[in-house]
């Protein structure tokens, strides 16, 4: 996913507790000054133009697609 601009970069830093049913890891992620939530909050009561909505939707879809194409697929929320 190194080329997907809509997905933050991260590196595993520490593998924690590991059992047959559970594994934990800590990650360091790149700092993102803006987020979709920030963009939505800044618009206030106004509306986005259709072109802007489609661009946001495209970026989200591309990010989810890139994560799901990994082997194994990367979880997302």
Secondary structure, DSSP 8 states (H G I E B T S, - for coil): -TT-TTS--EEEEEEEEEETTEEEEEEEE---S--HHHHHHHTTT----HHHHHHHHHHHHHHHHHHHTSSS-----
